[in-house]
């Protein structure tokens, strides 16, 4: 049986299996353990509960092993049967444990929704520069494959011409340090990056901050003149860019690559890189948790 005690003896393997170091796991677990009694009381007292408090199935695993199992599942995205075999649980219990812990772990990590609220409460320049170093932020969208929808209309809406697959798309905004400041709800893969931007609206960033995007956001400067934006210079048809424009583009690429690195960190959690096998109703919750874990590691360094 896989346990925290066994896995923590091999720190490198621990990080491979969970995406966190032992120290980072312990810090999250300490917060989670403090909030768990309140969370459990709230869960047991919800209105649609049919059993009396104290009745029902008990959790077989200690809290620490359940948290480990959730991170193991997010990082490696194994099927539930394998996770159950490794943690000595049946398939339904694995799903039940993970689903019940997800709302709790969201409260213990810096998910983008929390940071977006911080952005809206900035009072002075120091707070502004802490969240937006050099007063810059970068935007990009990431796609993930989903199973082919059975409904013909949904198949058409979710088909990405770029990926040649059925996908969902999520747009994120990061700062110069790779901290994810904002995340949209998922959209269907048929939509272009800029269409997602227009339909979800500009991210809630201060007017002093410059928002940088790739050529997929062409037209943003014209459509949103009050938004401080920057995109690369596009090569004119049949012509070449000037040396100055090439230098500008190269300099901007070096800055904007941070958003690509952040998406890469997100996709190291295979629940965001492989075909998404869960229900789409859980997608935004799961991506928020992954973003929160990435943010936690960024803030830890």
MIZAZA-767069 format. One record per residue: residue in three letters; x, y, z of N, C-alpha, C in turn. Coordinates in steps of 0.001 Angstrom, whole numbers, plus 500000, padded with zeros to 6 digits. Each point is the difference from the previous one (the first is absolute). Layout:
ALAXYZXYZXYZ ...
REM end
This chain:
UNK500844498793500000499156501207500000500875501253500000 UNK499647500969499189500758501241499904499595500941501134 UNK500970500451500784499728500906501110500956501188499960 UNK499643501043500741500863501183500087501360499625500587 UNK499984499179501033501250499620500668500957499302499047 UNK499478499073499195500850499278499044500506500924498906 UNK499103500799499434500365500828498853500946501124500395 UNK499839500546501192500837501122500427501457499586500233 UNK500269498688500081501384499534500146500802500214498715 UNK499286500156498897500655500254498710499481501332499459 UNK500615501125500413499486501330499640499816500219498500 UNK500921499459499210499892500200498550498754499303499454 UNK499736498801500481498818499263499573498729500676500517 UNK500078500553501197498856500707500582499592501163499099 UNK500991500749499530499687501141499131499460499532498646 UNK500530498893499502499516499453498730498542499569500106 UNK499635499421501127498649499475500188498975501067500371 UNK500452501110500620499038500988500500500147501396499396 UNK501172500297499429500245501341499481500484500973501067 UNK500145499509501242500443500832501117501174499345500709 UNK500802500812500667501022499442500888499310499579501301 UNK500698499229500824499439499587501286499675501219500871 UNK500876501016499949499790501206500801498756500752499534 UNK499826500106498673498825500687499470498721499240500342 UNK500056498677499894498835499182500374499641500229501465 UNK501007500007500873499753500166501436499357501345500302 UNK500413501041499291499425501329500221498527500044499602 UNK499684499379498875498588499952499576499195499143500964 UNK500569498864500386499282499079500879499717500614501370 UNK500925500803500504499798500653501298498767500903499960 UNK499876500798498933498824500855499842498736499169499832 UNK500113498966499184498844499162499705499488499290501251 UNK500932499539500819499632499289501229499256500919500973 UNK500416501270500040499347500971500882498561500283499550 UNK499783500034498692498683500354499474499090498791499811 UNK500573498809500099499221498786499714498784499811500915 UNK500107500189501339498814499800500852498817500884499609 UNK500285501274499697498939500927499595499398499575498661 UNK500880499583499079499537499541498682499130498752500134 UNK500393499086500862499270498747500173498636500251500662 UNK499956500917500943498720500348500631499033500590498977 UNK500519500874499163499168500609498962499485498943499036 UNK500857499051499641499590498929499074498925499122500614 UNK500141499687501266499041499108500658498657500674500288 UNK499990501325500023498770500723500323499281500554498778 UNK500446499648498797499342500545498815498555499497499898 UNK499147500791499400498556499773500018499563498707499329 UNK500691499617498933499563498806499255500545498696500583 UNK500669500073501143500513498781500632498843499172500547 UNK499999498692499737498906499123500404500280499293501325 UNK501278499766500305500351499309501242500228500984501141 UNK499847499493501223500299500817501174501508500188500112 UNK500415501081500679501433500257500198500601498876500835 UNK501093499436499503500632498860500661499707498688499314 UNK498927499977499203499674498794499242500731500029498669 UNK499908498910499260500643499921498692501376499381500058 UNK500600499846498830501314499360499913501097500889500569 UNK500946499389500656501151500725500548501148499943498986 UNK500871500992500042501156500020499114501018498965500472 UNK500454499198499075500957498937500347501394500552500217 UNK500377501003499203501355500547500069500070501217500913 UNK501147500223500657500206501253500743499992501186499033 UNK499784501187500525499901501203499173501251500214499156 UNK501180499784500561501250500247499275500102499105498765 UNK499603498744500124500046499076498858498956500373498941 UNK498880500530500451498967500425499044500468501206499189 UNK500684500930500663500562501155499290501083499537499027 UNK500825499071500443501039499436499134499379499353498771 UNK498912499278500182499326499330498887499447501015499001 UNK499444501091500492499480501046499102501112500579499141 UNK501126500340500625501127500566499251500582498977499032 UNK500074498745500419500480498916499145499120499889498751 UNK498687500083500194499054499900498881500134501189499057 UNK500129501201500552500129501194499164501326499995499225 UNK501042499568500654501329500051499374500157498949498907 UNK499579498766500263500229498906499055498758499631499198 UNK498838500421500472498714499754499330499837498539499603 UNK500303499129500929499801498566499795498505499709500018 UNK499607498820499551498591499651500165499731499701501475 UNK498746500104500385499640499873501414500292498607500545 UNK499941498995499128500261498626500439501443499854500487 UNK500940500604499264501410499925500409500232500773501295 UNK499401501181500099500125500778501236499431499211501180 UNK498873499329499769499393499191501053500900498848500425 UNK500654499373499028500914498888500293501177500481500853 UNK500559501166499649501165500520500712499658500478501408 UNK498774500507500177499610500524501315499038499067500741 UNK499828498790499475499188498974500653498552500457500200 UNK499395500527498936498601500419500021499295499463498770 UNK498677499866500072499280499636498782499783501255499152 UNK499600499807498768499937501086499017499076501130500440 UNK498810499658500514499039501041500380500507500829501176 UNK500741499376500908500536500732501142501097500977499596 UNK500772499642498992501033500919499498499339501274499491 UNK498968499820499154499287501147499448499349500826501102 UNK499401499335500968499326500684501104500988500811500831 UNK501151499436500306501015500696500788500504501248499292 UNK500305499869498710500542501125499232498963501114499873 UNK498762499632499654498940500994499812499725500782501277 UNK500025499333501135499705500670501265501131500911500477 UNK501215499712499587501133500820500442500253501211499104 UNK499509499965498769500280501084499053499569501375500515 UNK498767500170500515499623501337500498500880500471501152 UNK500476499059500818500830500361501150501391500436499564 UNK500592499275499083501364500352499589500022501345499269 UNK498888500366499371499916501312499341500150501146501000 UNK499571499758501231500093501063501015501410500150500559 UNK500879499019499723501338499978500608501110500399499034 UNK499664500249498766501020500349499004499589501288499277 UNK500967500738499425499690501280499329499424499813498596 UNK498747499598499938499345499828498697499834501371499334 UNK499901500063498673499897501303499308498836500862500475 UNK498886499377500386498840500767500455500337500849501226 UNK500829499467500896500410500758501186500880501181499605 UNK500919499762499065500931501060499598499275501086499219 UNK498989499619499214499187500990499285499323500940500992 UNK499518499458501120499375500838501034501023500931500637 UNK501238499514500162501067500859500540500259501174499061 UNK499978499706498690500230501031498990498976501124500127 UNK498775499630500325498927501000500096500045500783501304 UNK500925499602500917500111500702501286501355500696500164 UNK500685500283498896501305500669500063499808501455500433 UNK500796500430500999499846501354500545501181500917499701 UNK501197499444499809501159500863499777500954499376498983 UNK501042500738499664500955499577498972500751498739500405 UNK500340499867501272500741498823500465499185498717499767 UNK498710500045500314499123498843499781499876499703498506 UNK499939501068499205499889499842498553501244499324499427 UNK501189500471500408501249499435499481500256498582500519 UNK499421499673501152500155498650500537499272498982499127 UNK498821500381499534499225499101499139500399500125498532 UNK500425501209499609500351500246498589501393500605499903 UNK501060499189500174501361500529499866500196500663498640 UNK500617501171500014500255500804498788498699500411499312 UNK498880499862500705498680500382499471499686499288498685 UNK500331498692499976499750499211498784499273498704500334 UNK499144499573499071499317498708500109499891499419498593 UNK499815498683499922499975499328498708498819499033499943 UNK499377499938498839498794499205499836500193498945498912 UNK499406498837500202500027498948498977498925498977500349 UNK499677499157499039498989498962500200500624498631499795 UNK499489499021500707500468498627499854498823499094499676 UNK500251498998499174498945499061499587500263498617500573 UNK498911499266500234500124498626500465498972499126499286 UNK500451498839499602499118499073499287498946499419500928 UNK498792499822499445498917499324500716499501498853499119 UNK499267499029500563499446498934499162499031500565498959 UNK499895499330498886499111500452498923498548500017500494 UNK499356501187500018498612500065500482499045499170499144 UNK499017499412500644499018499196499263499024500877499227 UNK499665501147500590499070500924499357500669500695498820 UNK499324500006498852500589500540498776500324501487500134 UNK499107500746500632500218501432500159501200500276500908 UNK500096499234501079501139500164500901501305499605499320 UNK499951498977499147501206499593499252500514501155499163 UNK499085500708499370500379501119499136500569501157500823 UNK499364500285501133500421501135500824501342499769500683 UNK500274498749500333501227499708500749501159499583499105 UNK499793499975498690501078499568499106500951501156499732 UNK501267499785500311501032501014499778500686499749498663 UNK499886500962499089500664499864498704501507500025500122 UNK500497500666501037501447500080500222500558498668500472 UNK499329499379500980500479498751500579499488498762499270 UNK498970500188499156499363498872499290499432498980500994 UNK499513500529501118499408499162501048498854500769500635 UNK499234499320500829498983500667500801500671500473501286 UNK499892501290500271500750500572501116499167501009500791 UNK500521500345501183499518501152500755501174500952500169 UNK499676501274500159501041501032500033499864500831501272 UNK501138500278500648500042500823501201501027501104499806 UNK499634501208500374500883501152499839500543500439501358 UNK501313500238500064500611500424501259500784501301499810 UNK500180500711501105500849501198500041501049499773501080 UNK501274500224499663501085499809500967500825501271500110 UNK500734500129501110500918501142500129501413499574499600 UNK500961500888500205501386499741499561500649498830500723 UNK499462499630501162500563498896500770499312498670499709 UNK498974500024499152499294498768499670498838499693500922 UNK499581500983500821498852499815500884498720500171499196 UNK499101499035500103498737500057499238499032500913500748 UNK499703501144499382499193501034500643498515499859499694 UNK499705499413498861498595499918499566499828498798499086 UNK498840499360500091499672498846499153498527500075499630 UNK499705499759498729498600499999499572499393498613500195 UNK498689499929499951499343498699499924500266499412498627 UNK499900498680499884500347499376498724498989500388498916 UNK500505500077498788499175500283498814500207498868499014 UNK499104499882499026500156498917499023501162500282499064 UNK500636498922499539501237500103499237499874500631498629 UNK498776500164499526499791500611498678500373501477500013 UNK499891500628501147500232501434500099501481500351499882 UNK500264501081499298501346500544499882500378500659501327 UNK501313500104500272500460500608501256499397501385500218 UNK499977500796498940499476501367500133498482500006500184 UNK499324499009499443498555499879500215499709499710501465 UNK500840499136500600499851499711501428500184501285500802 UNK500999500794499617500270501269500689498791500927499913 UNK499426500125498810498877500928499808498744499526500724 UNK499774498683500029498783499488500634500095499972501520 UNK501202499795500538500160499994501457500274501410500529 UNK500411500894499098500298501370500405501442500149500439 UNK500527501240499994501389500227500430500210499547501441 UNK501159499430500323500270499577501386500044501209500922 UNK499624499813501261499967501140500945501390500382500484 UNK500724500733499166501333500462500391499990501530500081 UNK500846500596500836500042501463500123500351500654498661 UNK499503501213499755500245500687498715501468500321499753 UNK500813500052501064501434500334499826500797498814499465 UNK499424498799500053500737498786499637499892499732498498 UNK501146499679499387500040499659498574499716498510499833 UNK499041499678499144499614498609499744500580499555498669 UNK500860498989500035500655499523498780499426498684499519 UNK499795499889498698499491498765499409500715499669498714 UNK499721498818499432500621499639498730499138500504498849 UNK500340499602498774499272500492498823498562499475499930 UNK499683499020500850498617499532500065499057501065500521 UNK500555501029500642499180501088500540500065501249499114 UNK500269499791498730500057501120499068498635500684499914 UNK499991501282500128498754500764499986499630500524501374 UNK500685499535501029499672500390501372500260501495500232 UNK501047500521499380500330501417500196498929500904499410 UNK499424499570498877498956500790499338498668499877500736 UNK499667498777500421498693499759500629499931500472501441 UNK501173500040500677500030500414501409501030501109500184 UNK499705501198499492500987501098500065500330500443501425 UNK499085499767500944500251500405501389500845498986500771 UNK500226498836499374500808498958500624501440500135499519 UNK500938500006500920501417500127499647500518498637499545 UNK500159499816498690500343498683499457501245500073499115 UNK500584498825499796501174499899499128500025498628499352 UNK500116499968498675500141498746499259501142500157498995 UNK500574498896499508501101500117499033499555500674498702 UNK500963500521499291499735500589498687499865498871498987 UNK498909499989499254499782498946499009500705500341498695 UNK500594498979499404500710500213498731498996500313498891 UNK500167501115499290499076500337498913500070498974498866 UNK498888499801499323499948499032498913500934500423498866 UNK500919499108499632500927500276498908501146500907500372 UNK500113500363501286501075500889500440500720499392501193 UNK501042500676500456500761499551501161499913501035501115 UNK500177499569501208500063500930501118501321500746499983 UNK499984501211500513501244500766500101500844499421501142 UNK501285500368500037500874499521501074499488500450501368 UNK499499501225500056499472500519501262498803499168500465 UNK499101499676499067498819499204500354500385498593500435 UNK501014499433499340500478498667500391500594500017501403 UNK500756501054500310500581500125501343498905500137501054 UNK498967500792499675498881500187500919499271498678500250 UNK499766499266498916499318498715500132500810499006500830 UNK501321499995499765500871499081500731500000500335501494 UNK500070501280500315499986500434501396498669499632500663 UNK498921500189499262498672499704500554499819498494500195 UNK500535499198499064499896498541500128500698499515501265 UNK501151500604500315500737499599501203499207500293501267 UNK499203501059499961499170500334501151498761499098500055 UNK499374499809498840498716499296499953500139498486500177 UNK501220499484499899500198498554500103499601499482501377 UNK499905500900500986499616499580501348498615499357500022 UNK499092500478499163498655499417499981500037498598499395 UNK500892499784499030500163498663499416500584499038501042 UNK500969500483500786500592499162501041498970499646501067 UNK499120500952500299498963499748501010499015498951499511 UNK499594500093498749499098498987499424500671498637500013 UNK501318499982499738500754498747500052499969499402501408 UNK500135500862501027499919499519501383498626499419500302 UNK498962500643499478498634499504500200499839498619499368 UNK500567499848498828499820498752499265500866498863500546 UNK500925500315500892500739498930500669499083499205500927 UNK498900500636500412498924499257500646499178499388498877 UNK500129498707499821499480499359498798498489500052499878 UNK499339500390501085498552500190499931499659501167499073 UNK501014500849499694499792501121499085500655499814498637 UNK500704498898499813500686499814498720499450498822499196 UNK499505498981500681499433498858499292498525500250499683 UNK499403499087499276498561500123499720499232500030501323 UNK499159501013500168499287500183501262498859498989500098 UNK500110499075500960499050498891500082498859500249500977 UNK500097501065500797498934500296500958498889500807499331 UNK498933500235500746498914500827499484500456501445499878 UNK499531500687498956500405501389499787499489500925501106 UNK498978499566500739499512500808501120501065500144501093 UNK500983499099500013501077500057500994501261500664499450 UNK499990500357498735501222500470499352500545501278500633 UNK499141500987500222500472501281500528500533499853501421 UNK499366499134500797500491499770501358501394499368499961 UNK500172499017499116501284499304499921501106500907499470 UNK499681500834499001501024500905499473500364501068501031 UNK499029500428500801500301500966501064500972499404501007 UNK499802498726500339500891499341500954501407499876499415 UNK500100499615498735501315499892499359500686501370499976 UNK499258501044499618500573501348499990500437500410501401 UNK499205499638500997500355500315501383501265499305500450 UNK500181498744499571501213499262500344501225500610499319 UNK499828500422498744501101500679499292500341501309500710 UNK498974500765500376500229501257500717500693499772501331 UNK499621498930500685500603499681501296501504499758499842 UNK500394499271498962501424499737499778500747501276499602 UNK499322500880499225500632501273499609500240500877501226 UNK499013500086500877500118500835501192500943499401501036 UNK500263498694499893500893499336500964501464500287499714 UNK500294500418498760501411500224499623500374501462500164 
REM end
